[in-house]
Amino acid sequence: MNTILILLAVIIGIIGLIVLVLVVASYLRRPKFNNKGFTILEKKLITELYELFDSETQTKLKAQMEYFEPKRKWRQYWEKSMSVELYGDNESPLPNHFRYQRKDESKLASLRFKVNDKKYDIEFNNYNGRIWGWKIRPKPKSIMKVTAIDITHKKINNDPNSFAQSHFKKEQIKPIPKFDGLLGELNTIQAITQVFQPISSQYLPNYIKGIDAKLPLEYLNILEQSEGVDFGNYRILGLSDIYSTGLDDGNYYHLAEFDDGVIALKEEDNTGTIYYCHYSGLLDNLGTNFKKVIVDCAKSTIV
């Protein structure tokens, strides 16, 4: 009897320890809100950001940063990156005359830099007419107080004074229409299960500009008919869904997702080269024929 009680006590103790570890780990990964100012590194990168724009935009960006620096924000260090989001103060929000015209959630600009010959990059993001935050990769925790950085590349990704659809709500097309072209061919291989209304032609060019790579013509034709198509075993992403995965040699935009990987384009690659990024980490160069690639991949999903 005593042995059983001892075993039960040990088991309960182990379970309690596991729960405690999970709680502590969860707490450590929670975003940490604070009103602290920007770090030395962030201030240097923000100054470099200003220099990309005209004087009027610079004035607005500087006003935004002066407003947000002492306000509520969170900074989170991840395994391979760091994220900052700027929340401000609900009782005294950022004045509208400090905001620029672009209202959608998008990438504003990107910079590459070196610290002690190690390469880093930062992406500044837009939302609701102002800077929403930024992400630095790889994790910069050890360099946040450096005083010397070497800027190797600077680029505006989306003009803050251009208009874009501020809120795009995806809506299904029902019933599923009969498509021609590539969508029609893919539908004969495997039936479409969901398809979504395309982005208005008024806003589509601004979304296209947000992708820093040469989009295949066949993919652009799909966008004219839909904003994403689901075939059950795989899906073709619409422009509003596209995001990137960071690999050792750069970022890759997802165009279509399968069970074992994604069809992707490399950021800043204007050759139209298509890659298959396996979830295992392997990377295949598939050439520039998007139609052949997507058809072959679609056929491979048929069991």
Rosetta blueprint (number, residue, H / E / L):
1 M L
2 N H
3 T H
4 I H
5 L H
6 I H
7 L H
8 L H
9 A H
10 V H
11 I H
12 I H
13 G H
14 I H
15 I H
16 G H
17 L H
18 I H
19 V H
20 L H
21 V H
22 L H
23 V H
24 V H
25 A H
26 S H
27 Y H
28 L H
29 R H
30 R L
31 P L
32 K E
33 F E
34 N E
35 N L
36 K L
37 G L
38 F L
39 T L
40 I H
41 L H
42 E H
43 K H
44 K H
45 L H
46 I H
47 T H
48 E H
49 L H
50 Y H
51 E L
52 L L
53 F L
54 D L
55 S H
56 E H
57 T H
58 Q H
59 T H
60 K H
61 L H
62 K H
63 A H
64 Q H
65 M H
66 E H
67 Y H
68 F H
69 E L
70 P L
71 K L
72 R L
73 K E
74 W E
75 R E
76 Q E
77 Y E
78 W L
79 E L
80 K L
81 S L
82 M E
83 S E
84 V E
85 E E
86 L E
87 Y L
88 G L
89 D L
90 N L
91 E L
92 S L
93 P L
94 L L
95 P L
96 N H
97 H H
98 F H
99 R L
100 Y L
101 Q L
102 R L
103 K L
104 D L
105 E L
106 S E
107 K E
108 L E
109 A E
110 S E
111 L E
112 R E
113 F E
114 K E
115 V E
116 N L
117 D L
118 K E
119 K E
120 Y E
121 D E
122 I E
123 E E
124 F E
125 N E
126 N E
127 Y E
128 N L
129 G L
130 R E
131 I E
132 W E
133 G E
134 W E
135 K E
136 I E
137 R E
138 P L
139 K L
140 P L
141 K H
142 S H
143 I H
144 M L
145 K L
146 V L
147 T L
148 A L
149 I L
150 D E
151 I E
152 T E
153 H E
154 K E
155 K E
156 I E
157 N L
158 N L
159 D L
160 P L
161 N L
162 S L
163 F L
164 A L
165 Q L
166 S L
167 H L
168 F L
169 K L
170 K L
171 E L
172 Q E
173 I L
174 K L
175 P L
176 I L
177 P L
178 K L
179 F L
180 D L
181 G H
182 L H
183 L H
184 G H
185 E H
186 L H
187 N H
188 T H
189 I H
190 Q L
191 A L
192 I L
193 T L
194 Q E
195 V E
196 F E
197 Q L
198 P L
199 I L
200 S L
201 S L
202 Q L
203 Y L
204 L H
205 P H
206 N H
207 Y H
208 I H
209 K H
210 G L
211 I L
212 D L
213 A E
214 K L
215 L L
216 P L
217 L H
218 E H
219 Y H
220 L H
221 N H
222 I H
223 L H
224 E H
225 Q H
226 S L
227 E L
228 G L
229 V E
230 D E
231 F L
232 G L
233 N L
234 Y L
235 R E
236 I E
237 L L
238 G L
239 L H
240 S H
241 D H
242 I L
243 Y L
244 S E
245 T E
246 G E
247 L E
248 D L
249 D L
250 G E
251 N E
252 Y E
253 Y E
254 H E
255 L E
256 A E
257 E E
258 F L
259 D L
260 D L
261 G E
262 V E
263 I E
264 A E
265 L E
266 K E
267 E L
268 E L
269 D E
270 N L
271 T L
272 G L
273 T L
274 I E
275 Y E
276 Y E
277 C E
278 H E
279 Y L
280 S L
281 G L
282 L L
283 L E
284 D E
285 N E
286 L L
287 G L
288 T L
289 N L
290 F H
291 K H
292 K H
293 V H
294 I H
295 V H
296 D H
297 C H
298 A H
299 K H
300 S H
301 T L
302 I L
303 V L
